């Protein structure tokens, strides 16, 4: 899978994230502090990773900042991206299942190495629900994107 990763800081957990994704066999594209010369501001690098997903250059994104909140906000501004801030494996599973999230937002402050691996395990094991109510909600979010781009 092609995964676009951004971080506004060159923190050990961000470097571990890239290494772990590659170890799992994913093709990783980096942005922000993980890529020399790139804009490391959380809004800019999170947008860049999210645009990779929206444009089809990546299948999913993982966006990181100190709390994860700013990265998730920025990524969610890109039409077609559904970013979820996940601080545990149960939330990551639910984000994939019920929200069909295609971007994972992580906190550089809260995410330890064992927790990172648990979150990634749940994220990649999760599959979007086929329940009609869940699909209807995801479709509604897509329509919100269309309203935003038509304005």
VENSULKA-V89571 format. One record per backbone hydrogen bond with DSSP energy under -0.5 kcal/mol. NH is the residue of the N-H (numbers start at 1). CO is the residue of the C=O. If there is no record, write none. Layout:
{{NH CO} {NH CO}}
//
This chain:
{{3 1} {3 27} {4 60} {5 3} {5 29} {6 62} {7 31} {8 64} {11 9} {14 11} {15 11} {16 12} {17 13} {18 14} {19 15} {20 16} {21 17} {22 18} {23 19} {24 20} {25 22} {26 21} {27 1} {28 26} {29 3} {31 5} {33 7} {34 31} {35 32} {38 35} {45 41} {46 42} {47 43} {48 44} {49 45} {50 46} {51 47} {52 48} {53 49} {54 50} {55 51} {56 53} {57 52} {58 52} {59 2} {60 2} {61 102} {62 4} {63 104} {64 6} {65 106} {72 68} {73 69} {74 70} {75 71} {76 72} {77 73} {77 74} {78 75} {79 77} {81 78} {83 81} {84 103} {86 84} {86 105} {92 88} {93 89} {94 90} {95 91} {96 92} {97 93} {98 94} {99 94} {99 95} {100 96} {101 95} {102 82} {103 82} {104 61} {105 84} {105 103} {106 63} {108 65} {108 106} {109 66} {111 107} {112 110} {116 112} {117 113} {118 114} {119 115} {120 116} {121 117} {122 118} {123 119} {124 120} {125 121} {126 122} {129 97} {135 131} {136 132} {137 133} {138 134} {139 135} {140 136} {141 137} {142 138} {143 139} {144 140} {145 141} {146 142} {147 143} {148 144} {149 145} {150 146} {151 147}}
//
